[in-house]
């Protein structure tokens, strides 16, 4: 694969980093608010994340140019396990800072991740608001999101026996005219098992070991 650069926002300990570097990418900037996660990220990947996306957005011009912007923006405001206040909650409003970085840097590809419930009935208006903001910036995004859980992927494609559905919004920068017209693209993958993988094939003892088997 051809090499490319990416930024990793709301980076955690580097899930997107692992996937994108495996595809030939090189991180040029990362940001994560949790100091413990930042330490793990730096230890894992040799890149020290910025401490705050909100502060980074205020100096968006300083963000290095990049091909892919990956961002697992805060999910607590949209999760069923929370109050579901969406963008009425401070953490939900951080999405606007993400949009500011996208508007300034105009990366060719964006890859956003959140909880499945962002597409649920209560949060659906917020989901469509997010799509409108991205389309107004010239990004082609399908109306139907990609929703998948690790247990639906075979082991050799990164799968794990963990039921954790996540929603992905993938956008390509095509200009406002096309982004406003081309809105019917399908999800990247259907919400079922990939290829011929059979869910009963998971074996927790070997596929998700909880301790070193040598001990």
VOKOLLO-394148 format. One line per 8 residues: number of its first residue (from 1); their letters; for each residue x, y, z of N, C-alpha, C. Coordinates in steps of 0.02 Angstrom, whole numbers, plus 50000, padded with zeros to 5 digits. Layout:
// residues N
NUM> A> X/Y/Z/X/Y/Z/X/Y/Z  ... .
//
This chain:
// residues 215
1> XXXXXXXX> 50042/49940/50000/50000/50000/50000/50044/50063/50000  50019/50115/49970/50056/50178/49969/50056/50209/50038  50112/50238/50059/50114/50270/50125/50069/50331/50128  50043/50346/50186/50001/50404/50197/50010/50428/50268  49987/50488/50282/49993/50517/50350/49923/50522/50381  49922/50522/50447/49858/50529/50481/49867/50565/50548  49812/50594/50571/49809/50621/50639/49759/50579/50678  49771/50573/50742/49734/50527/50785/49706/50567/50844 .
9> XXXXXXXX> 49643/50589/50838/49613/50631/50889/49567/50591/50935  49564/50612/50999/49529/50572/51050/49558/50501/51046  49623/50498/51051/49661/50439/51028/49659/50380/51075  49641/50389/51139/49645/50333/51185/49716/50307/51189  49724/50242/51187/49792/50213/51188/49815/50194/51118  49773/50208/51067/49798/50201/50999/49767/50146/50956  49702/50134/50964/49669/50085/50922/49671/50102/50848  49654/50165/50832/49658/50187/50762/49731/50186/50739 .
17> XXXXXXXX> 49776/50205/50783/49847/50205/50765/49870/50135/50743  49850/50084/50781/49869/50016/50764/49843/49997/50695  49780/50013/50682/49750/49994/50618/49781/50031/50560  49790/50096/50568/49814/50137/50512/49888/50126/50497  49928/50115/50548/49999/50100/50535/50006/50031/50502  49962/49985/50519/49963/49920/50486/49948/49925/50412  49914/49980/50393/49897/49991/50323/49947/50035/50287  50001/50053/50322/50054/50093/50291/50054/50165/50312 .
25> XXXXXXXX> 50011/50184/50360/50007/50254/50381/50060/50274/50431  50072/50339/50435/50119/50367/50484/50084/50424/50520  50080/50419/50586/50047/50471/50626/50090/50533/50629  50060/50591/50619/50096/50655/50623/50071/50698/50681  50016/50676/50713/49989/50714/50770/49937/50670/50804  49934/50675/50870/49884/50639/50909/49862/50684/50967  49803/50670/50993/49777/50708/51050/49735/50663/51093  49745/50667/51159/49707/50627/51206/49708/50663/51274 .
33> XXXXXXXX> 49649/50670/51304/49643/50710/51365/49664/50671/51428  49659/50605/51428/49674/50566/51487/49750/50557/51493  49780/50580/51548/49854/50577/51553/49880/50505/51555  49842/50459/51584/49864/50389/51586/49864/50359/51516  49812/50374/51478/49809/50349/51409/49865/50380/51367  49880/50444/51379/49934/50476/51342/50001/50441/51354  50013/50422/51417/50076/50388/51433/50080/50320/51397  50025/50284/51397/50024/50219/51363/50033/50229/51288 .
41> XXXXXXXX> 49999/50279/51261/50004/50293/51189/50077/50308/51170  50109/50351/51208/50178/50368/51193/50224/50307/51199  50211/50266/51249/50252/50205/51258/50242/50157/51200  50180/50151/51177/50165/50105/51123/50190/50128/51055  50183/50194/51042/50192/50218/50974/50247/50269/50965  50279/50290/51019/50334/50337/51013/50313/50407/50993  50251/50424/51003/50225/50490/50987/50187/50517/51048  50205/50576/51071/50173/50604/51130/50111/50643/51108 .
49> XXXXXXXX> 50052/50622/51130/49991/50658/51109/49984/50726/51141  49952/50771/51104/49930/50834/51133/49880/50819/51188  49872/50866/51235/49829/50852/51293/49756/50867/51282  49738/50907/51231/49669/50930/51227/49651/50948/51155  49600/50916/51129/49577/50931/51061/49549/51002/51058  49517/51025/51112/49488/51093/51113/49544/51144/51104  49599/51136/51139/49655/51182/51131/49687/51175/51062  49691/51114/51038/49720/51102/50971/49679/51136/50918 .
57> XXXXXXXX> 49612/51136/50926/49568/51168/50877/49580/51243/50873  49599/51274/50928/49611/51346/50930/49673/51365/50888  49717/51317/50877/49776/51328/50836/49778/51275/50781  49720/51267/50748/49713/51214/50698/49763/51219/50642  49785/51280/50626/49834/51288/50572/49900/51254/50588  49913/51242/50653/49976/51210/50672/49974/51134/50665  49915/51107/50654/49910/51034/50644/49943/51016/50578  49988/50968/50577/50022/50950/50515/49972/50927/50461 .
65> XXXXXXXX> 49989/50939/50399/49947/50914/50344/49944/50837/50349  49888/50809/50327/49880/50737/50333/49829/50712/50283  49831/50648/50270/49785/50617/50222/49721/50593/50256  49727/50566/50316/49670/50538/50352/49665/50570/50421  49605/50591/50438/49591/50614/50507/49548/50562/50540  49574/50531/50593/49537/50482/50631/49518/50511/50699  49456/50500/50720/49434/50530/50783/49378/50489/50814  49391/50462/50872/49338/50430/50911/49311/50480/50960 .
73> XXXXXXXX> 49271/50527/50935/49250/50584/50977/49206/50560/51035  49203/50598/51091/49172/50574/51153/49103/50542/51143  49097/50481/51170/49035/50443/51160/48988/50447/51219  49012/50469/51278/48970/50468/51337/48904/50507/51329  48904/50564/51294/48841/50601/51287/48789/50565/51244  48809/50514/51207/48763/50479/51161/48748/50408/51184  48783/50383/51234/48777/50314/51255/48714/50302/51296  48686/50243/51289/48627/50224/51328/48644/50219/51402 .
81> XXXXXXXX> 48707/50209/51418/48727/50204/51488/48733/50272/51522  48725/50327/51483/48728/50394/51511/48660/50429/51509  48661/50495/51513/48599/50533/51513/48574/50550/51443  48614/50535/51392/48596/50545/51322/48577/50619/51308  48618/50664/51333/48605/50735/51321/48636/50761/51257  48674/50718/51224/48702/50736/51160/48744/50800/51163  48732/50844/51116/48771/50906/51112/48748/50959/51161  48698/50942/51201/48681/50987/51257/48729/50979/51315 .
89> XXXXXXXX> 48769/50926/51312/48820/50913/51362/48887/50940/51337  48929/50963/51383/48993/50994/51365/49036/50947/51323  49038/50883/51343/49079/50836/51305/49053/50827/51234  48987/50831/51226/48959/50825/51160/48977/50883/51114  48989/50941/51144/49004/51001/51105/49076/51000/51078  49117/50954/51102/49185/50948/51076/49184/50931/51001  49128/50903/50977/49122/50889/50906/49134/50952/50865  49113/51010/50890/49123/51073/50853/49198/51089/50845 .
97> XXXXXXXX> 49238/51071/50895/49310/51081/50890/49340/51035/50837  49314/50975/50835/49335/50928/50783/49319/50955/50713  49260/50983/50705/49240/51013/50642/49286/51071/50623  49307/51109/50672/49351/51165/50659/49417/51142/50629  49444/51087/50656/49507/51060/50630/49497/51034/50559  49442/50999/50548/49427/50974/50481/49420/51031/50431  49385/51084/50451/49374/51141/50406/49439/51175/50387  49486/51179/50434/49549/51213/50421/49597/51168/50380 .
105> XXXXXXXX> 49602/51105/50399/49653/51061/50369/49628/51024/50306  49563/51016/50300/49532/50985/50240/49566/50919/50221  49570/50871/50266/49600/50807/50248/49558/50771/50195  49588/50734/50149/49551/50698/50098/49502/50647/50126  49519/50617/50183/49478/50564/50212/49469/50576/50287  49408/50565/50311/49395/50568/50383/49365/50502/50405  49383/50481/50464/49359/50418/50492/49339/50432/50565  49273/50434/50577/49247/50451/50643/49214/50390/50674 .
113> XXXXXXXX> 49219/50385/50740/49193/50326/50775/49155/50348/50838  49100/50312/50852/49062/50326/50912/49020/50264/50930  48976/50272/50979/48933/50216/50998/48876/50207/50947  48852/50146/50943/48796/50131/50898/48736/50175/50912  48725/50193/50975/48665/50231/50993/48663/50301/50963  48718/50324/50935/48717/50388/50900/48668/50386/50841  48654/50325/50817/48606/50316/50763/48538/50292/50790  48532/50289/50856/48470/50267/50887/48416/50321/50883 .
121> XXXXXXXX> 48354/50304/50899/48298/50352/50891/48308/50418/50928  48335/50415/50988/48341/50476/51028/48397/50522/51002  48449/50492/50974/48506/50531/50951/48506/50542/50875  48456/50516/50841/48455/50520/50767/48460/50592/50742  48425/50641/50772/48434/50710/50747/48506/50734/50752  48541/50715/50805/48611/50735/50812/48653/50701/50758  48640/50638/50744/48676/50603/50692/48668/50639/50625  48607/50658/50608/48596/50692/50544/48626/50762/50544 .
129> XXXXXXXX> 48629/50794/50602/48663/50859/50607/48737/50851/50591  48768/50797/50618/48838/50783/50604/48849/50774/50529  48805/50736/50497/48812/50726/50425/48806/50792/50387  48759/50835/50407/48751/50900/50373/48814/50942/50379  48844/50943/50439/48905/50983/50448/48961/50957/50403  48967/50891/50398/49020/50862/50357/49007/50875/50283  48945/50869/50262/48928/50881/50192/48938/50954/50174  48924/50998/50220/48935/51070/50207/49008/51086/50199 .
137> XXXXXXXX> 49051/51043/50225/49124/51051/50216/49149/51014/50155  49103/50982/50118/49123/50949/50056/49139/50876/50062  49116/50843/50116/49131/50772/50125/49071/50729/50106  49085/50680/50065/49034/50631/50047/49028/50580/50103  48971/50577/50135/48957/50530/50189/48889/50498/50176  48885/50433/50182/48822/50398/50172/48775/50409/50230  48711/50409/50216/48661/50420/50269/48659/50361/50316  48671/50301/50291/48670/50241/50333/48741/50229/50360 .
145> XXXXXXXX> 48750/50227/50426/48817/50218/50452/48840/50146/50448  48905/50137/50457/48933/50070/50465/48933/50053/50539  48902/49998/50557/48900/49976/50627/48926/49904/50629  48976/49893/50670/49006/49826/50674/49036/49815/50743  49039/49752/50763/49068/49733/50827/49128/49687/50814  49179/49688/50858/49238/49645/50847/49222/49571/50838  49169/49547/50871/49155/49475/50867/49127/49454/50799  49109/49503/50757/49084/49488/50691/49140/49483/50639 .
153> XXXXXXXX> 49202/49496/50660/49260/49492/50616/49300/49430/50633  49326/49395/50583/49370/49338/50598/49435/49361/50630  49468/49316/50664/49528/49333/50701/49582/49363/50656  49589/49337/50595/49642/49361/50551/49627/49430/50521  49567/49457/50535/49550/49525/50514/49541/49571/50574  49571/49552/50630/49569/49594/50689/49513/49581/50736  49472/49531/50723/49415/49516/50766/49434/49488/50834  49389/49496/50881/49397/49469/50948/49329/49449/50974 .
161> XXXXXXXX> 49324/49401/51019/49260/49379/51045/49232/49429/51097  49217/49488/51073/49192/49542/51116/49134/49576/51081  49076/49576/51113/49017/49609/51084/49020/49683/51103  49038/49725/51056/49046/49796/51068/49033/49833/51002  48970/49844/50988/48953/49876/50925/48975/49949/50924  49007/49968/50870/49029/50037/50861/49004/50063/50794  48992/50128/50792/48969/50161/50732/49027/50199/50700  49033/50193/50634/49087/50227/50597/49057/50271/50543 .
169> XXXXXXXX> 49083/50332/50538/49065/50378/50484/49128/50390/50444  49127/50370/50381/49185/50378/50337/49167/50430/50284  49209/50481/50278/49197/50534/50229/49255/50544/50183  49240/50557/50120/49292/50575/50071/49276/50645/50045  49327/50686/50039/49318/50756/50019/49309/50760/49943  49248/50778/49922/49231/50780/49851/49205/50848/49830  49197/50895/49876/49168/50960/49860/49095/50963/49880  49071/51023/49894/49004/51031/49920/48950/51008/49871 .
177> XXXXXXXX> 48960/51021/49806/48909/51002/49758/48898/50927/49758  48951/50888/49755/48944/50816/49755/48921/50790/49823  48948/50818/49877/48931/50793/49943/48857/50803/49959  48827/50855/49930/48756/50868/49941/48712/50822/49899  48739/50798/49843/48699/50757/49798/48709/50682/49809  48770/50662/49828/48785/50591/49834/48780/50569/49907  48719/50558/49928/48706/50543/49999/48678/50474/50010  48672/50435/49957/48639/50370/49963/48687/50311/49964 .
185> XXXXXXXX> 48751/50324/49975/48799/50269/49977/48784/50224/50037  48795/50160/50027/48779/50111/50078/48833/50108/50131  48817/50073/50186/48867/50062/50238/48925/50022/50209  48985/50031/50238/49044/49997/50212/49038/49921/50218  49003/49899/50268/48992/49827/50277/48924/49817/50309  48889/49764/50292/48823/49752/50322/48831/49733/50395  48777/49740/50433/48781/49724/50504/48771/49649/50515  48818/49611/50492/48818/49539/50505/48889/49514/50499 .
193> XXXXXXXX> 48898/49450/50507/48964/49421/50507/48998/49429/50440  49063/49445/50441/49102/49454/50380/49118/49386/50348  49111/49384/50282/49129/49325/50243/49096/49263/50272  49135/49210/50281/49106/49147/50304/49119/49135/50379  49139/49186/50415/49155/49177/50485/49093/49156/50524  49101/49106/50566/49046/49081/50607/49057/49100/50680  49010/49135/50709/49019/49159/50778/49034/49103/50828  49003/49044/50822/49020/48990/50870/49092/48967/50867 .
201> XXXXXXXX> 49130/48988/50817/49200/48968/50812/49244/49002/50865  49220/49054/50896/49260/49087/50947/49272/49040/51006  49333/49040/51031/49352/49001/51089/49385/49049/51138  49351/49066/51192/49377/49115/51239/49443/49095/51269  49455/49030/51276/49517/49008/51307/49578/49023/51265  49569/49022/51199/49626/49034/51155/49622/49103/51120  49562/49127/51106/49555/49190/51068/49552/49252/51112  49537/49242/51177/49536/49299/51223/49564/49277/51290 .
209> XXXXXXX> 49627/49256/51291/49656/49232/51355/49660/49288/51406  49644/49270/51468/49644/49320/51522/49709/49320/51561  49750/49270/51551/49814/49268/51586/49864/49229/51543  49927/49238/51560/49981/49203/51524/49973/49128/51534  49962/49089/51479/49952/49017/51487/50013/48981/51514  50072/49014/51513/50134/48982/51538/50138/48985/51614  50096/49026/51645/50101/49032/51718/50066/48975/51754 .
//
